[in-house]
Structures are given as C-alpha cells and as structure tokens.
Amino acid sequence: MNYMKVKIKRIDKSLPLPQYETPGAVAFDFVARENTVFPPSGIGRIPGNVVIEVPAGFMLFLKDRSSTIKKKGLLVTAGFIDQDYCGDGDEILLQFYNPGMEEVVVERGERVAQGVFLPILKPEWEEVDKMEREDRGGFGSTDEKLHISLVKNDEKEEQASKPVPVVGDGLRMGKLIVIDGTDGSGKETQSKILIKALEQRGYSAKLIDFPRYGEKSAGLVENYLNGKYGQAKDVNPFVASLFYALDRYDARGQINKWLNEGEIVVSNRYVTASMGHQGGKFESKEKRKVYFAWLNNYEYDIFGIPEPDLNIILHMPTEHAMDLMKNRPEKSFRDAVLVKDVHESSQEHMRQAEETYLLMCELFPHLEKISCVRGREMLSIEDIHKEVWKKVEPLLLF
C-alpha cells in the first residue's frame, strides 16, 4: 500500500484523528465534534473536527458509513472536498438529510462518515458541433424522468431485439416478470397460475417468492414482520427497505443464472413491494418520489439486482382486502406464528400502501395495473389471470 503525507488540523484535540479501522480499509472515519440535531425531513451539518489540506492531483470524497443509515436513517448529501478548501478555519462539515418523520440526534464522538482520497484529472475541452455516438436517452433530476428501472411499454420491442448484459457469463436470454400489488390482491395465487400457464404452452419457467422466508438473508425481514422491532410505523422506511433489498441481493445470482439459461422467471413481489409498503410511510407525494429514486439507486445500481421486463400491479381496495384476509392461514416466522404480519394487522398501513401503489401507477405508466374489482364486485381468480396473461403474452413474442 502506498502512503502520502497529508496536513491535518484538529479543532478539538481531545477527539481522535480520523482512523482507518482495518489494515485493508480504503476509507477513514470522521467523528462528530459536537451534538447535532436533525429535524424530520431536515438537513443538518455535523462538524467533522478537522481541516485537511488535500494534496495536489487528488480530491477528498465523503460518504456515509453503512451503519449511519442503519442506525440513524441519515443520508449524506454533499461529497467532495477540493484542494482550495484548506484554510485555517475551513473545518470539514458533514452534511446529511433526515428523510424520516422523527428527530434524529448525532452525539459528539460518533463515527458518522468516511473519507477517501481519489486521484483526479482535469479535462482540456475539445468543442465539437456533433457527437459521433447515437442518442440513448437517460434521465435527469426532474420528476418526469425519475429512473425507476421499470420497462416502458413502448420500449419493450426495441429492448427485446437487443441482448441484455447481466452479472455473470453469457447473455440474458430469459424474461423476468414481477407480479406485485396491494395486500389481499392474490399475488401468490396469480404467480403460481402464471407458471402453470407458461409451462402448458411449452415455456420453461421458474417461480421465486420475496421475501424468501427461512433463508438467512430474510432473517431481518421476518423479525420486522413478526413485530420484533415494533409496529410497521416504528421502523424507519429506509432501514426496512434495506432488510428486503439484502434478501433480493442474495437471490440475484440464482435469478441471473435462470435468465442466462433462457428461463421465464416469475417473481411474487419485488422492488415495487418496498416502494408500496415503505413508501406509504411518507406523508407527502414529494417525499415518496424522493424515496422511490433512492430505492431504485440502491437496488438496481448499487446492489445490481436484475431489472424486470414486466411489472404487473394487482390493485385490491383495502376494504375488500380486509374481508379476504379474515380467513387467511397462519404464517410461520422464525420466532412467531401469526395470522397477520405487522403490515396486514394495521388497516392504516394497508390504506397508505394502497395509496402509494396507485401513486406509483400514476407516476410510472409503464407499470401494468390490473384492477381486481369492477364496480363493487371482485373479479374471479380466473378472470384476473386472463388479464395477467394479456400483459404477459406480448412479452413472449420477442
């Protein structure tokens, strides 16, 4: 490992210098110089206790520690320190956003962020009148183009004609179909019926259910659902989302293997389930949209889970869902046997989730919504399957 001399000044010398926690660590930890209070949905700055003279040819990149979001639910919002910010009074301030609905306190001496020195290159601009490469679209920071990694209807034909690279060897030859929706909408039933319909038509299909109860990767989800951490509203939505994301991360190798082998993979619940249930914990539409973008980044960009080719959202009004779940069989968790988990036992949570699922379908019209009720009458299982098949069949033609 190479070393370099870096000038550093401590504001409060009773606190330690930034430390690398292990010999192989590439990032060092900052500690808070004083107690800092973050109001709900508020931004705050934690004094980092040091002034650092960044060496020429480098920048200092700041990021949150993984435990910061888990324990505090805080998200870092500013991340670069350049060579000019090294005056005697230029203490590094660690800026975080509190997306939660309760006040968060960071205490003096807590490790809250990490720093990494990265080499930089400055460009010499070469202005041209036209770029040689073809347009590929993309997304910006506007609400209209939140990148949710869900395939739009009008993009399916174009995307299906191109090989899609995935993690691992080979090309993705199969399809990933997600069936998700509000509680009581029959997601599991429709997923199993779809598998049978595919097999009857000669397709090789695999079913996967999330969360994967009984797997080690779903342990935190089971603890959460059986109430070990309190009611659903007591658990920060960002923290709960990571419980589910880790289970999907653990399953991504198997899903990619199936897709590379040309399987049609049907997933009972996926990322949209976290969007609906955890997004419902936010009070406003704007906060939910911020959360959607955050979740998309973590699941698809950081964790690298496979992106669906088709997302079907089954909508069952809460009133009907509550009636249907009266006779629901017990669920077996690691530490409990329950008829209803913390989501299903709260009518308020179910209503908020339903509202959020409908918002998702409004914001992202490429989500394929199927209403399980017409007028005041529920559709039969067979009729819902027919609607599902109408969405699935065009995907199989490519």
C-alpha positions in Angstrom: 0.0 0.0 0.0 1.3 3.5 -0.9 1.3 6.3 1.6 1.5 10.1 1.3 1.9 13.0 3.7 -1.3 15.0 4.3 -1.5 18.0 6.5 -4.4 17.9 9.0 -5.5 20.2 11.9 -7.8 19.1 14.7 -10.2 21.7 16.1 -10.8 19.7 19.4 -7.7 17.7 20.2 -9.5 15.6 22.8 -11.1 13.8 19.9 -9.0 11.3 17.8 -7.6 11.9 14.4 -9.6 10.2 11.6 -8.7 6.5 11.6 -8.6 3.5 9.2 -10.4 0.8 11.1 -8.6 -2.2 9.4 -5.3 -2.5 7.6 -7.1 -3.1 4.3 -9.6 -0.3 4.6 -9.6 2.4 1.9 -11.7 4.9 3.8 -11.1 6.6 7.1 -13.8 7.6 9.6 -14.8 11.1 10.7 -16.1 11.7 14.2 -18.7 14.4 15.2 -17.2 17.3 17.1 -20.5 18.2 18.8 -24.0 17.0 19.2 -26.2 17.7 16.1 -30.0 17.6 15.9 -31.7 16.8 12.6 -35.4 17.7 12.4 -37.8 15.5 10.5 -37.3 15.9 6.7 -34.5 18.3 7.5 -30.8 18.9 6.6 -28.0 19.5 9.1 -24.3 19.7 9.2 -22.1 17.8 11.6 -18.7 19.5 12.4 -16.0 17.0 11.4 -13.4 18.4 13.8 -10.6 18.6 11.1 -9.2 20.8 8.4 -7.4 18.7 5.7 -5.1 20.0 3.0 -5.9 17.8 0.1 -2.7 17.0 -1.9 -2.3 18.2 -5.5 -3.9 15.9 -8.0 -6.4 14.5 -5.5 -9.8 15.2 -4.1 -11.4 14.0 -0.9 -14.6 12.1 -1.4 -17.0 12.0 1.6 -19.6 9.3 2.0 -21.8 7.9 4.8 -20.9 4.8 6.8 -23.2 1.9 6.2 -24.1 1.9 9.9 -25.2 5.6 9.7 -28.2 4.8 7.6 -29.0 1.6 9.5 -28.8 3.2 13.0 -29.7 6.8 12.2 -31.5 6.7 8.9 -29.5 9.7 7.7 -28.4 10.1 4.1 -25.2 12.1 3.2 -25.9 14.9 0.7 -22.5 16.5 0.0 -19.4 14.6 -1.0 -16.4 16.5 -2.4 -13.6 18.4 -0.8 -11.2 20.1 -3.2 -7.7 21.5 -2.8 -8.9 25.0 -2.2 -10.8 24.2 0.9 -7.9 24.1 3.4 -7.8 27.5 5.2 -7.2 27.6 8.9 -10.9 27.8 9.7 -12.2 25.5 6.9 -13.4 22.7 9.2 -15.0 19.9 7.2 -18.7 19.9 7.6 -20.6 16.6 7.1 -24.0 17.3 5.6 -26.8 14.8 6.0 -30.5 14.7 5.2 -33.0 13.1 7.6 -35.8 11.6 5.4 -37.6 10.2 8.5 -40.6 11.5 10.4 -38.8 11.9 13.7 -36.0 13.9 15.0 -32.5 12.3 14.9 -29.6 13.2 17.2 -25.9 12.6 16.4 -23.8 12.7 19.5 -20.3 14.1 19.9 -17.6 11.4 19.2 -19.8 9.3 17.0 -18.4 8.0 13.7 -20.8 9.2 11.0 -19.0 9.5 7.7 -16.0 8.2 5.7 -13.4 9.9 3.6 -11.5 8.5 0.6 -8.7 10.3 -1.4 -9.2 9.9 -5.1 -7.0 11.0 -8.0 -8.4 13.5 -10.4 -7.9 14.6 -14.0 -8.9 18.0 -15.3 -10.1 18.0 -18.9 -9.0 20.1 -21.8 -12.3 20.9 -23.6 -12.5 20.0 -27.3 -15.6 21.6 -28.6 -17.5 19.9 -31.5 -20.7 20.6 -33.4 -21.9 17.0 -33.3 -21.3 13.9 -31.2 -20.5 10.7 -33.1 -22.5 8.3 -30.9 -26.2 7.7 -31.1 -28.6 9.1 -28.6 -29.6 6.7 -25.8 -31.9 8.9 -23.7 -31.3 8.9 -20.0 -32.6 10.7 -17.0 -32.0 13.9 -15.1 -33.1 15.2 -11.8 -36.6 16.3 -12.8 -39.6 14.4 -11.6 -40.7 13.5 -15.1 -37.6 11.3 -15.6 -37.1 9.6 -12.3 -35.2 6.4 -13.3 -37.2 3.6 -11.7 -35.7 0.8 -13.9 -39.1 -0.4 -15.0 -39.5 -1.1 -18.7 -42.0 1.1 -20.6 -44.5 -0.4 -23.0 -43.2 1.5 -26.0 -39.6 0.4 -25.2 -40.3 -3.4 -25.0 -40.0 -4.1 -28.7 -36.7 -2.1 -29.0 -35.2 -3.6 -25.9 -36.2 -7.2 -26.7 -34.3 -7.0 -30.0 -31.0 -6.3 -28.2 -29.1 -8.7 -25.9 -29.1 -7.5 -22.3 -25.8 -8.0 -20.4 -26.1 -9.3 -16.9 -23.8 -10.2 -14.0 -22.1 -13.4 -14.8 -21.2 -15.2 -18.0 -23.3 -15.2 -21.2 -26.2 -13.1 -22.3 -29.6 -12.7 -20.6 -31.9 -14.8 -22.7 -34.9 -15.2 -20.4 -37.5 -12.8 -19.0 -38.2 -11.5 -15.5 -41.9 -10.9 -14.8 -43.0 -9.4 -11.5 -46.4 -9.8 -10.0 -47.0 -7.3 -7.2 -49.7 -5.3 -5.6 -51.8 -4.4 -2.6 -52.5 -6.8 0.2 -55.2 -9.4 -0.5 -54.9 -9.0 -4.3 -53.8 -12.6 -4.8 -50.2 -12.1 -5.9 -49.0 -15.5 -4.8 -52.0 -17.2 -6.4 -51.6 -15.4 -9.7 -47.9 -16.1 -9.8 -48.4 -19.8 -9.4 -51.2 -19.9 -12.1 -48.9 -17.9 -14.4 -46.2 -20.5 -14.0 -48.6 -23.3 -14.9 -49.9 -21.4 -17.9 -46.4 -20.8 -19.2 -45.4 -24.5 -18.8 -48.6 -25.6 -20.5 -47.6 -23.6 -23.5 -44.1 -25.1 -23.6 -42.1 -22.4 -21.8 -39.6 -23.3 -19.1 -40.5 -21.2 -16.1 -39.2 -20.6 -12.5 -41.1 -19.1 -9.6 -39.4 -17.1 -6.8 -41.1 -15.5 -3.8 -40.0 -12.5 -1.9 -39.3 -12.3 1.0 -37.7 -15.8 1.0 -38.9 -16.9 4.4 -36.5 -19.4 6.0 -33.4 -18.1 4.2 -30.7 -16.4 6.3 -30.9 -13.3 4.0 -34.6 -12.9 5.0 -34.0 -13.1 8.7 -34.3 -9.3 9.3 -37.5 -9.2 7.2 -39.0 -11.9 9.3 -38.0 -10.1 12.6 -39.6 -6.9 11.2 -42.8 -8.6 10.0 -43.4 -10.5 13.2 -43.1 -7.3 15.2 -39.7 -7.8 16.9 -38.8 -4.2 16.1 -42.2 -2.8 16.9 -45.1 -1.9 14.6 -44.5 -1.1 10.9 -44.7 2.6 11.6 -42.0 2.4 14.2 -39.4 1.2 11.7 -37.7 3.8 9.5 -38.7 3.1 5.9 -35.1 3.3 4.6 -34.0 0.8 7.2 -36.9 -1.6 6.5 -36.2 -1.3 2.7 -32.6 -2.5 3.3 -33.9 -5.6 5.0 -35.8 -6.5 1.8 -33.1 -5.3 -0.5 -30.5 -7.6 1.1 -32.7 -10.6 0.5 -33.0 -9.8 -3.2 -29.3 -9.2 -3.4 -28.7 -12.7 -2.0 -31.0 -14.1 -4.7 -29.6 -12.2 -7.6 -27.1 -14.9 -8.6 -29.8 -17.5 -8.9 -32.1 -15.2 -10.8 -29.3 -14.2 -13.3 -28.5 -17.9 -13.7 -32.0 -18.7 -14.7 -32.2 -15.7 -17.0 -29.0 -16.6 -18.7 -30.4 -20.1 -19.3 -33.4 -18.7 -21.0 -36.0 -19.3 -18.2 -39.1 -17.2 -17.7 -38.7 -16.1 -14.1 -41.9 -15.1 -12.3 -41.3 -13.1 -9.0 -44.1 -12.9 -6.4 -43.3 -9.3 -5.2 -40.1 -7.4 -5.9 -38.7 -3.9 -5.6 -42.2 -2.4 -6.2 -43.3 -4.1 -2.9 -40.9 -1.9 -0.9 -41.9 1.1 -2.9 -45.6 0.5 -2.0 -45.3 -0.6 1.7 -42.3 1.6 2.8 -43.2 4.5 0.5 -46.6 4.6 2.3 -44.9 5.7 5.5 -44.1 9.1 4.0 -46.7 11.8 4.4 -46.4 13.6 1.1 -46.2 12.8 -2.6 -42.9 14.6 -2.9 -41.2 12.6 -0.1 -42.4 9.4 -1.7 -40.9 10.4 -5.0 -37.6 11.1 -3.3 -37.8 7.7 -1.7 -38.6 5.9 -5.0 -35.4 7.4 -6.5 -33.3 6.4 -3.5 -34.6 2.8 -3.6 -34.0 2.5 -7.3 -30.4 3.6 -6.9 -29.7 1.1 -4.0 -31.5 -1.9 -5.5 -30.6 -1.7 -9.2 -27.4 0.4 -9.3 -25.6 -0.4 -6.0 -26.9 -3.9 -5.3 -27.1 -4.8 -9.0 -30.2 -6.9 -8.9 -31.8 -7.9 -12.3 -34.3 -5.4 -13.7 -37.8 -6.7 -14.6 -39.0 -7.0 -18.2 -42.6 -6.6 -17.0 -44.1 -5.3 -13.7 -47.8 -6.1 -13.0 -49.5 -4.4 -10.2 -52.7 -6.0 -8.8 -55.0 -3.5 -7.2 -57.4 -4.6 -4.5 -59.2 -1.9 -2.5 -58.3 -2.0 1.2 -61.9 -2.7 2.3 -62.1 -5.8 0.1 -58.6 -6.9 1.2 -59.5 -6.7 4.9 -62.5 -9.0 4.3 -60.4 -11.5 2.3 -57.7 -11.7 5.0 -60.1 -12.7 7.8 -59.7 -16.3 6.8 -56.0 -16.2 5.8 -54.0 -19.1 7.2 -51.2 -18.6 9.7 -47.7 -17.6 8.7 -44.6 -19.2 10.3 -41.7 -16.9 11.1 -38.5 -17.7 12.9 -39.8 -16.6 16.3 -43.6 -16.4 15.8 -46.7 -17.9 14.1 -49.1 -15.2 13.1 -52.3 -14.9 11.1 -51.3 -11.3 10.0 -47.9 -9.7 9.9 -47.3 -6.0 11.0 -48.4 -4.8 7.6 -51.6 -6.7 7.4 -52.6 -6.1 11.0 -52.7 -2.3 10.5 -55.5 -1.0 8.4 -53.8 2.4 8.4 -50.7 0.9 6.9 -52.7 -1.0 4.3 -54.5 2.2 3.2 -51.3 4.1 2.9 -49.7 1.3 0.9 -52.7 1.2 -1.4 -52.5 4.9 -1.9 -48.8 4.6 -2.7 -49.3 1.8 -5.2 -51.8 4.0 -7.0 -49.4 6.9 -7.0 -46.7 4.6 -8.5 -49.1 3.6 -11.3 -49.8 7.3 -11.8 -46.2 8.4 -11.9 -44.9 5.4 -13.9 -47.5 4.5 -16.6 -45.3 1.6 -17.7 -46.4 -0.2 -14.6 -49.2 -2.6 -15.8 -52.1 -2.1 -13.3 -54.8 -4.7 -13.1 -57.9 -3.8 -11.1 -59.2 -6.8 -9.1 -62.6 -5.2 -8.6 -65.2 -4.0 -11.1 -67.8 -1.8 -9.6 -68.4 -3.4 -6.2 -67.7 -6.9 -7.4 -64.4 -8.7 -7.1 -63.2 -10.5 -10.2 -62.7 -14.2 -10.1 -59.3 -15.8 -9.9 -59.7 -17.0 -13.5 -60.7 -13.5 -14.8 -57.7 -11.9 -13.1 -55.4 -14.5 -14.7 -56.9 -13.7 -18.1 -56.0 -10.0 -17.5 -52.5 -11.0 -16.4 -52.0 -13.2 -19.5 -53.0 -10.3 -21.7 -50.0 -8.4 -20.3 -47.6 -11.3 -20.4 -48.3 -12.7 -23.9 -46.9 -9.8 -26.0 -43.6 -10.1 -24.0 -43.2 -13.7 -25.1 -43.3 -12.9 -28.8 -39.8 -11.4 -28.7 
